[in-house]
Amino acid sequence: MTSDLDATTDDLYTTIQELLLQAQGSAGDDLPAGGFGQRIASVPDTAIASATGLELPVVREYLDNADGAKLVVDRDGETRSVKGLL
């Protein structure tokens, strides 16, 4: 049985994947526009919070916990940006 927390974190990860693909100019499983590795894009925590409807502190806590395990996260003060998936 999946807990609500597991379902929420799975949904959050899926949304981050989709936003990252969009930021790279990709519409799905295809390569980003300009070829693989040609475009480096990141997704800010504010965009993730907006897309998911979650509060910004919740998104930042998830990103902190997922950094190095599921995601590559860049920090600039309080701001977080997802730079890649692991």
N, C-alpha and C positions, 0 to 999 in steps of 0.2 A: 504494500500500500504506500502511495506517495504522499508525503506530508504537504501542507500548504506552502511551507518554506521551500521545499524541494521544487515544487511546481513553479513558485515565483522566481527562484533563481534560474531554473531552466528557461522560463519565458524571458527573463532579463538577458541571459546569455544569447538566446536566439535573436532578440531585438538588437543586441550589440553587433552580432554577426551581420544582420541585414543592413544596419546603418553603416558598418565598415565597408561592406561591399558597395553600397551606394556612393560612399565617399570616394571610393577608388574608381568609380565609373563603371561598375559591373552590375549586371541585372540578375545575376544568379551564379551558376557554377562556371560561367565563362571567365576568361582572363580579363583583367582590368583594361580599359582603353589605353592604348600606348604600349601594350605588352606587359608581361609579368615582370614585376620589379621596377617598372619605369615610373610609376606614380606611387608616392608615399603619402598617405592620407591618415588623418586621425579623426576620432569622434570625441567631441568634448562631453564631459559629464552632464552639462546642461541640456544637450541634445538628447542624451539617453533618458534623463529625467522627464523631459517633455514627451518623448515618444512612449514611455512606459506609464506615465502618470504617477510615478513614485516621487517622493520627496528627495531633494538633492542630497541630504545627509545619508539617506538609505543607499542611494546609488553610489556615493563615494565610499561608503563602508564596504559594499559589495566589491567595488573595483580594488580597494586595498586588499581584500581577502583573496581575490582572484588573480592579482598580480603575481606573475611567476608560475602560476599553476594552470590557468586557463587563458590568461590575457597578458599582453605586454602593455603596461600602463606607464604613462609619463606624468610626472607631477610638476606643477608650478605653483608653489604656495598651497592654497587650499584646492586649487583646480586640478582635476584629473582629465587625462585624455587617453583613449584607447588607441594604441598604435598598431596592434596586431593580435592575432589569435595564436595560441600554442596548440 
